[in-house]
Amino acid sequence: MMDGFSAKDLFSNAMGLTYDDFIFLPGYIDFPFDEVSTKTYLTSNIELNIPFVSSPMDTVTGRSSAIAMALLGGIGIMHYNNSIEEQVEMVRQVKRYENGFITDPVVLSPNHVISDVDKIKAKEGFSGIPITQDGTLDTPLVGIITNRDIDLIEDRSIPLKNIMSVDIISAREGVSLDEANAILKKSKRGKLPIVNSDNLLVSLISRRDLIKNKNFPYAAKGKDKRLLVGASISTQEEDKQRLDALVREGLNVVVIDSSQGNSSFQIDMIRYIKKTHPSLDVIAGNIVTEEQAKNLIEAGADGLRIGMGPGSICTTQNTMACGRGQGTAVYKVSKYAAERNIPTIADGGVSSIGHMVKALGLGASSVMMGSMLAGTEESPGEYFYKDGVKLKAYRGMASAEAMKDGGDKRYLNETAKIKVTQGVSGAVADRGSLYKLIPYYAQGLKQALQDIGLKNLKSLHQALYNEHLRMERRTLSSQKEGHVHDIYDYQNLTI
């Protein structure tokens, strides 16, 4: 018995559907909740533990939110409404936040003074610093300075050679991360220098990172054991310099940020990136049709970003009369991309856990969110109060305000004398911390997969394409019925 309809049947008509226009039918549950996995691929080469991506918007993704997203298993994409130096600095802070082996440790010389350590602590957030003969990695390790050596000294002009610890416990180059961690635990030190046969410092590991690893076992990390982070660029020629600087800082993935990605400008940029930085994964978009997907995949894209105008602060579809219902767009593009083994990101139109489930159930490998993550403690900006409600600013990247700061680069109209806005500025209510919000979203996703009767996203996509995943259209009455209705008042306490 096959009740309901397959996605192939549901999306075969001429009407574009949104997430609210359909619902999945329940499946058979023969497994416990804790067997559900949310692992997925962001691109052909990058794996995430949860399918959540924060949007490259200047009111959504900054240093703190990108760190939180990676620690919790997803990834943040840094916006480019800033200078090259500012964007690079945000990426650098994420990459240095948690490390396995720190391969580019900050070092000082014995002739530096305590105030030099203070400056590093203010900028980098740590004060455990190896000391080499001349303050570079080209001379032998001679000591180490920690916070315990300097925190009670009032005179910050004292040379480090007078107070540094010379009783150094180190490990030899070639030691595994597990072996190094064991030495660090046994030594009860804060830092463990890794040296070569000439006693030159080659890397460092930190006790603080061990604690972070324990608290965030599902953190999304690259091969270098550092947190994953992405950044967006435009198709403008000057952003090639931005890209080079980001790659030098260890960027994991670049998102070419364009409202309409099927252009010669984006194809040229993809080819440039693949030629100059062949190991860097490229996410291209935004797109909504199979033809658009074909062009970008053939140019070399490792992932696709789907959506034109479905965001809560985006007015592209009405202003430009161009786009597509997000449900239809995700299904059509993801189906084609799956045949080419290219993951897709559903970008926009997500305002609930149910929408996340539907985006993934229509073939997307991950979900990019803006409004669902805006207003959190970690998102950029300051809180303010209006009518007694705690708020944070949230604006579209094609709003008048954002375009003044550089957001117009994604709309191919940076040089236009007259700017046509395709978004608005507004505010969202305080959502609390991402460290509570993201686990809540992830648990909701797991419970939804269990209701559908599937253990993971791979089996969800298999059921979609072999037509075992069943669904049906929803009338406006059924949408009303499925939401809170016919009561005087209620509270929705999600955390």
C-alpha positions as CSV (number, residue, x, y, z in Angstrom):
1,M,0.0,0.0,0.0
2,M,1.4,3.4,-1.1
3,D,-0.6,6.2,0.4
4,G,-0.1,9.8,-0.6
5,F,2.1,10.9,-3.5
6,S,5.8,10.9,-4.4
7,A,7.7,14.1,-4.8
8,K,7.9,13.4,-8.6
9,D,4.1,13.4,-8.7
10,L,3.6,16.3,-6.4
11,F,6.1,18.6,-8.2
12,S,5.1,17.7,-11.7
13,N,2.4,20.4,-12.1
14,A,3.0,23.9,-13.3
15,M,2.6,25.5,-9.8
16,G,5.5,26.4,-7.7
17,L,5.2,25.1,-4.1
18,T,6.6,26.4,-0.8
19,Y,7.3,24.5,2.3
20,D,3.8,25.2,3.8
21,D,2.1,23.7,0.7
22,F,2.8,20.1,1.5
23,I,3.5,17.7,4.4
24,F,5.2,14.3,4.7
25,L,3.3,11.2,5.7
26,P,4.5,9.2,8.7
27,G,6.6,6.0,8.3
28,Y,7.3,3.0,10.4
29,I,9.5,3.4,13.5
30,D,11.6,0.4,14.4
31,F,14.6,2.2,16.0
32,P,15.2,4.4,19.1
33,F,15.7,8.1,18.9
34,D,19.4,8.0,19.7
35,E,20.1,6.0,16.5
36,V,19.2,8.9,14.3
37,S,22.2,10.6,12.6
38,T,22.2,14.1,11.2
39,K,25.6,13.9,9.4
40,T,25.7,15.3,6.0
41,Y,27.9,16.8,3.3
42,L,28.2,20.6,2.8
43,T,30.2,20.1,-0.4
44,S,31.6,17.1,-2.2
45,N,34.5,17.1,0.2
46,I,33.3,18.7,3.5
47,E,31.3,16.8,6.0
48,L,29.2,18.3,8.8
49,N,27.7,16.7,11.9
50,I,24.5,18.7,11.7
51,P,23.0,20.1,8.4
52,F,22.9,23.8,9.6
53,V,24.7,26.7,7.9
54,S,24.6,30.3,9.0
55,S,24.0,32.8,6.2
56,P,26.7,35.3,5.1
57,M,24.7,38.3,6.4
58,D,26.1,41.0,8.5
59,T,23.4,40.7,11.2
60,V,23.8,36.9,11.3
61,T,27.3,35.6,11.0
62,G,30.3,37.0,12.8
63,R,33.2,35.6,14.8
64,S,31.2,34.5,17.8
65,S,28.3,32.9,15.8
66,A,30.7,31.2,13.4
67,I,32.6,29.7,16.3
68,A,29.4,28.5,17.9
69,M,28.1,26.9,14.6
70,A,31.4,25.0,14.1
71,L,31.6,23.8,17.8
72,L,28.1,22.5,17.5
73,G,28.7,20.6,14.3
74,G,27.6,23.0,11.6
75,I,29.4,25.9,9.9
76,G,29.2,29.7,9.6
77,I,29.8,31.7,6.4
78,M,31.4,35.1,7.0
79,H,29.9,38.0,5.1
80,Y,31.9,40.5,3.0
81,N,30.2,43.8,4.0
82,N,33.5,44.8,5.3
83,S,37.1,45.4,4.3
84,I,39.4,42.5,3.3
85,E,41.3,42.9,6.5
86,E,38.1,42.7,8.6
87,Q,36.8,39.6,6.9
88,V,40.2,37.9,7.1
89,E,40.5,38.7,10.8
90,M,37.1,37.1,11.5
91,V,38.2,33.9,9.7
92,R,41.5,34.0,11.5
93,Q,39.8,34.2,14.9
94,V,37.7,31.1,14.1
95,K,40.6,29.1,12.8
96,R,42.7,29.9,15.9
97,Y,39.9,29.4,18.4
98,E,40.3,25.6,18.7
99,N,43.2,23.6,17.4
100,G,44.7,20.2,17.4
101,F,48.3,21.0,16.7
102,I,48.8,24.8,16.5
103,T,51.1,24.9,13.5
104,D,51.8,28.6,13.6
105,P,52.3,29.4,17.3
106,V,52.8,32.9,18.5
107,V,56.3,33.3,20.0
108,L,58.3,36.0,21.8
109,S,62.0,36.4,22.7
110,P,63.6,36.7,26.1
111,N,64.0,40.4,25.6
112,H,60.3,41.1,25.2
113,V,58.5,42.4,28.2
114,I,55.4,41.5,30.1
115,S,53.4,44.2,28.4
116,D,54.0,42.4,25.0
117,V,52.3,39.4,26.5
118,D,49.4,41.6,27.6
119,K,49.0,42.8,24.0
120,I,48.8,39.3,22.7
121,K,46.3,38.3,25.3
122,A,44.1,41.2,24.5
123,K,44.2,40.4,20.8
124,E,44.3,36.6,20.8
125,G,42.7,35.6,24.1
126,F,45.6,33.6,25.5
127,S,48.8,34.3,27.4
128,G,50.7,30.9,27.3
129,I,53.5,31.8,24.9
130,P,56.7,29.9,23.9
131,I,60.0,31.8,24.1
132,T,62.6,31.3,21.4
133,Q,66.1,32.8,21.2
134,D,65.1,35.6,18.8
135,G,61.3,35.5,19.0
136,T,60.9,33.6,15.7
137,L,60.4,29.9,14.8
138,D,64.0,29.8,13.3
139,T,65.8,29.6,16.6
140,P,65.7,27.1,19.5
141,L,63.0,27.0,22.2
142,V,64.4,28.4,25.5
143,G,61.4,28.9,27.7
144,I,57.7,29.5,28.1
145,I,55.6,32.2,29.7
146,T,52.2,31.5,31.2
147,N,49.6,33.6,33.0
148,R,50.8,32.2,36.3
149,D,54.2,33.8,35.7
150,I,53.0,37.3,35.2
151,D,49.5,37.8,36.7
152,L,50.7,39.2,40.1
153,I,53.5,41.4,38.8
154,E,52.7,45.1,38.7
155,D,55.7,46.3,36.7
156,R,54.8,45.3,33.1
157,S,58.2,46.4,31.7
158,I,60.1,43.5,33.2
159,P,61.9,41.4,30.5
160,L,60.5,37.9,30.0
161,K,64.0,36.4,30.5
162,N,63.8,37.3,34.2
163,I,60.6,35.4,34.8
164,M,60.0,32.8,32.1
165,S,59.9,29.1,32.9
166,V,62.9,27.2,31.5
167,D,61.9,23.8,32.9
168,I,60.1,22.9,29.7
169,I,58.2,19.6,29.1
170,S,58.0,19.1,25.3
171,A,57.3,16.3,22.8
172,R,59.3,15.4,19.7
173,E,58.1,16.1,16.2
174,G,56.1,13.2,14.8
175,V,54.1,12.5,18.0
176,S,50.4,11.7,17.3
177,L,47.7,14.0,18.7
178,D,46.5,11.3,21.1
179,E,50.1,10.8,22.4
180,A,50.6,14.5,22.8
181,N,47.4,14.9,24.7
182,A,48.4,12.1,27.0
183,I,51.7,13.9,27.8
184,L,49.9,17.1,28.3
185,K,47.5,15.5,30.8
186,K,50.2,13.9,32.7
187,S,52.4,17.0,32.9
188,K,49.5,19.1,34.2
189,R,50.8,22.0,32.1
190,G,48.7,24.4,30.0
191,K,50.8,24.1,26.8
192,L,52.9,21.3,25.3
193,P,55.5,22.5,22.8
194,I,56.4,20.1,19.9
195,V,60.0,20.4,18.8
196,N,62.3,18.9,16.2
197,S,65.7,17.3,16.6
198,D,67.3,20.8,16.7
199,N,64.9,22.0,19.4
200,L,63.1,24.3,17.0
201,L,59.4,24.8,17.8
202,V,57.2,23.2,15.1
203,S,53.8,23.2,16.8
204,L,52.0,23.5,20.1
205,I,48.9,21.9,21.7
206,S,46.8,23.5,24.5
207,R,45.1,22.1,27.5
208,R,42.2,24.5,26.9
209,D,41.6,22.8,23.6
210,L,41.4,19.4,25.3
211,I,38.6,20.8,27.5
212,K,36.8,22.2,24.4
213,N,37.1,18.8,22.7
214,K,35.4,17.2,25.7
215,N,32.6,19.8,25.8
216,F,32.0,19.8,22.0
217,P,32.6,16.2,20.7
218,Y,30.7,16.8,17.5
219,A,32.5,20.0,16.4
220,A,33.0,20.4,12.7
221,K,36.8,20.4,12.0
222,G,39.0,20.1,8.9
223,K,42.0,17.9,8.3
224,D,44.1,20.3,10.3
225,K,41.9,19.6,13.4
226,R,40.8,23.3,13.4
227,L,37.2,24.5,13.3
228,L,35.6,24.8,9.9
229,V,34.7,28.2,8.6
230,G,33.5,29.6,5.2
231,A,33.4,33.1,3.7
232,S,31.5,34.7,0.9
233,I,32.9,36.8,-1.9
234,S,31.3,38.5,-4.9
235,T,32.1,38.1,-8.6
236,Q,33.8,41.5,-8.7
237,E,37.5,41.5,-9.9
238,E,38.8,43.0,-6.7
239,D,37.4,40.1,-4.6
240,K,40.1,37.9,-6.1
241,Q,42.5,39.7,-3.7
242,R,40.0,39.1,-0.9
243,L,40.0,35.4,-1.8
244,D,43.8,35.1,-1.8
245,A,43.9,36.6,1.7
246,L,41.2,34.3,3.0
247,V,42.9,31.2,1.7
248,R,46.2,32.2,3.4
249,E,44.3,32.3,6.7
250,G,43.1,28.7,6.2
251,L,39.6,29.2,4.8
252,N,37.8,25.8,4.2
253,V,35.1,26.8,1.7
254,V,34.2,29.9,-0.3
255,V,30.6,30.9,-1.2
256,I,30.2,33.0,-4.3
257,D,27.4,35.3,-3.1
258,S,25.0,36.3,-5.9
259,S,21.3,36.7,-6.0
260,Q,21.3,35.2,-9.5
261,G,24.2,32.8,-9.9
262,N,23.7,31.7,-13.5
263,S,26.0,34.3,-15.0
264,S,29.2,34.5,-17.0
265,F,30.7,36.5,-14.1
266,Q,30.2,33.6,-11.6
267,I,31.3,30.9,-14.0
268,D,34.5,32.9,-14.6
269,M,35.0,33.2,-10.9
270,I,34.5,29.5,-10.3
271,R,37.1,28.7,-13.0
272,Y,39.5,31.2,-11.5
273,I,39.2,29.7,-8.0
274,K,39.7,26.2,-9.3
275,K,42.8,27.2,-11.2
276,T,44.4,29.3,-8.5
277,H,43.2,27.4,-5.4
278,P,42.4,23.9,-6.6
279,S,42.1,22.5,-3.1
280,L,39.5,25.1,-2.0
281,D,35.8,24.0,-2.2
282,V,33.4,26.4,-4.0
283,I,29.7,26.8,-3.3
284,A,28.0,28.5,-6.2
285,G,24.6,30.1,-6.5
286,N,22.0,31.3,-5.9
287,I,19.9,29.3,-8.3
288,V,16.5,27.7,-8.7
289,T,16.5,25.7,-11.9
290,E,18.2,22.6,-13.3
291,E,19.7,24.6,-16.2
292,Q,21.4,27.0,-13.8
293,A,22.7,24.0,-11.8
294,K,24.1,22.4,-14.9
295,N,26.1,25.5,-15.8
296,L,27.6,25.9,-12.4
297,I,28.4,22.3,-11.9
298,E,30.2,22.1,-15.2
299,A,32.2,25.2,-14.3
300,G,33.5,23.3,-11.2
301,A,31.2,24.0,-8.3
302,D,31.5,21.6,-5.3
303,G,28.1,22.6,-3.9
304,L,25.1,24.6,-4.9
305,R,23.0,27.2,-3.0
306,I,19.3,27.2,-3.8
307,G,16.9,30.1,-3.4
308,M,15.9,33.3,-5.1
309,G,13.8,35.6,-2.8
310,P,12.3,33.3,-0.2
311,G,14.0,34.9,2.8
312,S,11.9,36.7,5.4
313,I,13.6,40.1,4.6
314,C,14.0,39.6,0.9
315,T,11.7,41.2,-1.7
316,T,13.4,39.9,-4.9
317,Q,10.5,37.8,-6.2
318,N,8.0,40.7,-6.0
319,T,10.5,43.4,-7.1
320,M,12.1,41.5,-10.0
321,A,9.3,39.2,-10.9
322,C,11.9,36.4,-11.0
323,G,12.5,33.4,-8.7
324,R,10.6,30.3,-7.8
325,G,8.7,28.7,-4.9
326,Q,11.4,27.4,-2.6
327,G,9.9,23.9,-2.2
328,T,9.9,23.4,-6.0
329,A,13.3,25.0,-6.4
330,V,14.9,22.7,-3.8
331,Y,13.4,19.6,-5.2
332,K,14.2,20.3,-8.9
333,V,17.8,21.5,-8.4
334,S,18.7,18.9,-5.7
335,K,17.4,16.1,-7.9
336,Y,19.6,17.2,-10.8
337,A,22.6,17.8,-8.5
338,A,22.2,14.4,-6.9
339,E,22.8,12.8,-10.3
340,R,26.1,14.7,-10.4
341,N,27.0,13.9,-6.8
342,I,26.9,17.6,-5.8
343,P,25.4,18.5,-2.4
344,T,22.9,21.4,-2.2
345,I,22.1,24.0,0.4
346,A,18.5,25.2,0.8
347,D,18.9,28.9,1.4
348,G,15.9,30.9,2.7
349,G,12.3,30.4,3.5
350,V,13.0,28.5,6.7
351,S,11.1,29.7,9.8
352,S,10.6,26.5,11.7
353,I,12.0,23.0,12.4
354,G,9.3,21.7,10.0
355,H,10.7,23.8,7.2
356,M,14.2,22.4,7.8
357,V,12.8,18.9,7.6
358,K,11.0,19.6,4.4
359,A,14.0,21.3,2.8
360,L,16.2,18.2,3.6
361,G,13.4,15.9,2.6
362,L,13.2,17.5,-0.9
363,G,16.9,16.7,-1.5
364,A,19.0,19.4,0.2
365,S,22.0,18.3,2.1
366,S,22.0,21.2,4.4
367,V,19.9,24.3,5.4
368,M,21.2,27.9,5.4
369,M,19.4,30.1,7.9
370,G,19.2,33.8,8.5
371,S,16.2,34.8,10.6
372,M,16.3,31.5,12.6
373,L,19.8,32.5,13.9
374,A,19.5,36.3,14.0
375,G,18.8,37.8,17.4
376,T,20.9,35.4,19.3
377,E,23.6,36.4,21.8
378,E,26.3,35.4,19.4
379,S,25.0,37.2,16.3
380,P,26.6,40.6,15.4
381,G,25.0,43.7,16.8
382,E,23.7,45.1,20.1
383,Y,20.4,44.4,21.7
384,F,17.9,47.2,22.1
385,Y,14.4,47.5,23.6
386,K,11.2,48.5,21.8
387,D,7.8,48.4,23.5
388,G,9.4,46.3,26.2
389,V,10.7,43.7,23.8
390,K,14.4,42.8,23.6
391,L,15.4,43.0,20.0
392,K,18.4,42.9,17.6
393,A,18.6,44.4,14.1
394,Y,18.1,42.1,11.2
395,R,18.5,43.3,7.6
396,G,18.5,41.9,4.1
397,M,21.7,42.2,2.2
398,A,19.8,44.1,-0.5
399,S,18.2,46.5,1.9
400,A,19.1,50.1,1.5
401,E,21.3,50.1,4.6
402,A,23.2,46.9,3.7
403,M,23.8,48.1,0.1
404,K,25.5,51.2,1.4
405,D,28.0,48.9,3.2
406,G,28.7,46.8,0.1
407,G,25.8,44.3,-0.1
408,D,25.0,45.5,-3.6
409,K,28.0,43.4,-4.9
410,R,25.8,40.3,-4.8
411,Y,23.2,41.9,-7.0
412,L,25.6,42.8,-9.9
413,N,24.6,46.4,-9.7
414,E,27.5,47.9,-7.6
415,T,28.3,50.5,-10.3
416,A,24.6,51.5,-10.9
417,K,23.9,55.1,-10.2
418,I,20.3,54.2,-9.0
419,K,20.1,51.4,-6.5
420,V,17.0,49.2,-6.5
421,T,16.5,47.5,-3.2
422,Q,15.5,43.9,-3.0
423,G,15.2,43.6,0.8
424,V,14.2,45.4,4.0
425,S,15.7,46.2,7.4
426,G,14.0,45.2,10.6
427,A,14.5,43.5,13.9
428,V,13.9,40.1,15.5
429,A,13.3,39.2,19.1
430,D,16.0,37.8,21.4
431,R,16.4,34.1,20.7
432,G,18.9,33.4,23.5
433,S,22.2,31.6,22.8
434,L,23.1,29.5,19.8
435,Y,24.5,27.0,22.3
436,K,21.0,26.2,23.3
437,L,19.1,27.0,20.1
438,I,21.1,24.8,17.7
439,P,20.9,21.6,19.9
440,Y,17.1,22.3,20.1
441,Y,16.9,22.5,16.3
442,A,19.0,19.4,15.9
443,Q,16.8,17.4,18.3
444,G,13.7,18.5,16.5
445,L,15.2,17.3,13.3
446,K,16.0,13.9,14.7
447,Q,12.5,13.5,16.1
448,A,11.1,14.4,12.7
449,L,13.2,11.8,10.9
450,Q,12.1,9.2,13.4
451,D,8.4,10.1,12.7
452,I,9.1,9.7,9.0
453,G,10.7,6.3,9.8
454,L,14.2,7.0,8.6
455,K,17.5,7.0,10.5
456,N,19.6,9.5,8.6
457,L,19.7,12.0,5.8
458,K,21.2,9.5,3.3
459,S,18.2,7.2,3.7
460,L,15.9,10.2,3.5
461,H,17.2,11.1,0.1
462,Q,17.1,7.5,-1.0
463,A,13.4,7.3,0.0
464,L,12.8,10.6,-1.9
465,Y,14.2,9.4,-5.2
466,N,12.8,5.8,-5.0
467,E,9.4,7.3,-4.2
468,H,9.0,5.6,-0.8
469,L,8.9,9.0,0.9
470,R,5.2,10.0,0.6
471,M,3.6,13.4,0.9
472,E,0.5,15.3,0.0
473,R,-0.7,18.9,-0.7
474,R,-2.1,21.0,2.1
475,T,-5.1,23.3,1.8
476,L,-5.2,26.5,3.7
477,S,-7.6,24.8,6.1
478,S,-5.2,22.0,6.7
479,Q,-2.4,24.4,7.4
480,K,-4.6,26.2,9.9
481,E,-5.5,22.9,11.5
482,G,-1.8,21.9,11.8
483,H,-1.0,25.0,13.8
484,V,-2.3,26.4,17.1
485,H,-5.9,27.4,16.6
486,D,-9.2,28.0,18.4
487,I,-7.8,28.9,21.8
488,Y,-7.9,32.2,23.7
489,D,-4.2,32.5,24.4
490,Y,-1.0,30.4,24.5
491,Q,2.7,30.5,25.1
492,N,5.3,28.8,22.8
493,L,8.3,28.1,25.1
494,T,10.9,26.5,22.9
495,I,14.0,26.4,25.1
